[in-house]
């Protein structure tokens, strides 16, 4: 009986060791996306057309920028506003 108990305890200890190694927390890595979210999904605030440089650019903003622009509170822009100009 002691041999069966010893074998069961040894098996339980081995299972616990293996399972804890498998579910160990991975080291944290820096996010691959920009800090402010995926700017490619942001709505367009406006368009910039520069004839001397023959370029057209989209001006996009995060949710805070869109809400401020729609309400007309852009002088100054509220905290948390992020605006980007894309080629």
LOZA-210094 format. One line per 8 residues: number of its first residue (from 1); for each residue x, y, z of N, C-alpha, C. Coordinates in steps of 0.2 Angstrom, whole numbers. Atoms other than C-alpha are relative to their C-alpha. Example, Ala and Ser with C-alpha at 12.3 -4.5 7.8 and 13.67 -1.06 7.14 Angstrom:
REM residues 2
1> 4 -6 0 62 -22 39 4 6 0 ~ -4 -6 -1 68 -5 36 -4 5 3
This chain:
REM residues 87
1> 4 -6 0 0 0 0 4 6 0 ~ -4 -6 0 14 12 4 4 1 -7 ~ -3 -1 6 22 9 -13 -5 3 -5 ~ 5 -3 5 5 13 -22 -1 8 2 ~ 0 -7 -2 4 29 -11 6 4 -2 ~ -6 -3 2 22 34 -15 0 1 -7 ~ 0 -1 7 19 31 -33 -5 5 -2 ~ 5 -4 1 3 41 -33 2 8 2
9> -3 -7 -2 12 56 -24 5 2 -5 ~ -5 -1 5 26 55 -36 -3 2 -7 ~ 3 -1 6 15 55 -51 -4 7 1 ~ 3 -6 -1 5 70 -44 5 6 0 ~ -5 -5 -1 20 80 -40 3 1 -7 ~ -3 -1 7 27 77 -58 -5 3 -4 ~ 5 -3 4 10 82 -66 -1 7 2 ~ 1 -7 -3 9 98 -55 6 4 -3
17> -6 -3 2 27 102 -60 0 2 -8 ~ 0 -1 7 24 100 -79 -6 5 -2 ~ 6 -5 2 7 109 -79 2 7 2 ~ -2 -7 -2 14 124 -70 5 3 -5 ~ -5 -3 5 29 125 -82 -4 1 -7 ~ 4 -1 6 16 124 -97 -4 7 1 ~ 5 -6 -1 5 138 -90 4 6 3 ~ -3 -5 -3 19 149 -84 -1 6 -4
25> 1 -6 4 17 167 -88 6 2 -4 ~ -5 -2 4 26 173 -103 2 7 1 ~ -3 -7 -2 37 189 -102 -4 4 -5 ~ 4 -5 4 27 204 -108 5 3 -5 ~ -3 -3 5 32 212 -124 -4 6 -2 ~ 3 -6 2 29 229 -131 -6 -1 -6 ~ 5 1 5 13 230 -141 2 2 -7 ~ -2 -2 7 15 230 -160 -4 6 -3
33> 4 -5 2 2 243 -163 2 7 3 ~ -1 -7 -3 3 262 -160 -3 0 7 ~ 2 -1 -6 0 267 -142 -8 2 0 ~ 7 -3 0 -16 276 -146 -5 -4 -4 ~ 4 4 3 -24 262 -155 1 -1 -8 ~ -2 1 8 -25 257 -174 -3 6 -3 ~ 2 -6 3 -26 274 -182 -3 -1 -7 ~ 3 1 7 -31 266 -199 -7 -1 0
41> 7 1 -1 -48 263 -192 -3 6 3 ~ 3 -7 -2 -51 281 -186 -4 3 -6 ~ 4 -3 5 -64 291 -195 4 6 -3 ~ -3 -6 3 -59 305 -207 -3 7 3 ~ 2 -7 -2 -59 323 -200 0 5 -6 ~ 0 -4 6 -55 331 -216 6 -2 -5 ~ -4 2 6 -44 331 -232 5 6 -1 ~ -5 -6 1 -28 342 -235 2 -1 -8
49> -2 0 7 -25 346 -254 5 5 -1 ~ -5 -5 1 -8 354 -257 2 0 -7 ~ -1 0 7 -7 359 -275 8 1 -2 ~ -7 -1 1 11 365 -274 5 -6 1 ~ -4 6 -1 17 348 -268 -4 -6 -3 ~ 4 5 3 4 339 -278 -2 -6 4 ~ 1 5 -5 -2 329 -263 -7 1 3 ~ 7 0 -4 -19 324 -255 1 -4 6
57> -1 4 -6 -19 318 -237 -6 0 4 ~ 6 1 -4 -32 312 -226 2 2 8 ~ -2 -2 -7 -33 320 -208 -5 -5 4 ~ 4 4 -4 -40 307 -196 1 1 8 ~ -1 -1 -7 -43 307 -177 -3 -5 4 ~ 3 5 -5 -47 296 -162 -7 2 2 ~ 7 -2 -2 -64 296 -154 -1 7 4 ~ 0 -7 -3 -60 311 -143 0 6 -5
65> -1 -5 5 -55 321 -158 -7 1 -4 ~ 6 0 4 -71 316 -168 -6 4 4 ~ 5 -3 -4 -82 321 -153 1 7 1 ~ -2 -7 0 -73 338 -151 -2 3 -6 ~ 1 -3 6 -74 342 -169 -8 1 -2 ~ 7 0 1 -93 338 -170 -3 5 4 ~ 3 -5 -4 -97 349 -155 3 7 -1 ~ -3 -7 1 -86 363 -161 5 2 5
73> -5 -2 -5 -74 363 -146 7 -2 -1 ~ -6 2 3 -58 363 -155 6 5 2 ~ -5 -5 -2 -49 378 -147 0 1 8 ~ -5 5 2 -40 371 -138 -4 -7 0 ~ 2 7 0 -42 353 -142 0 -3 7 ~ 0 3 -7 -47 342 -126 5 -4 1 ~ -5 5 -2 -35 331 -117 -2 -6 -3 ~ 1 7 2 -33 314 -125 -1 0 -8
81> 1 -1 7 -36 321 -143 7 -2 -4 ~ -5 2 4 -25 313 -156 -2 0 -7 ~ 2 -1 7 -25 318 -174 6 -2 -4 ~ -6 2 5 -14 311 -189 -2 2 -7 ~ 1 -2 7 -12 316 -207 4 -6 -4 ~ -2 6 4 -10 301 -219 1 2 -7 ~ -1 -1 7 -3 301 -236 -4 -5 -4
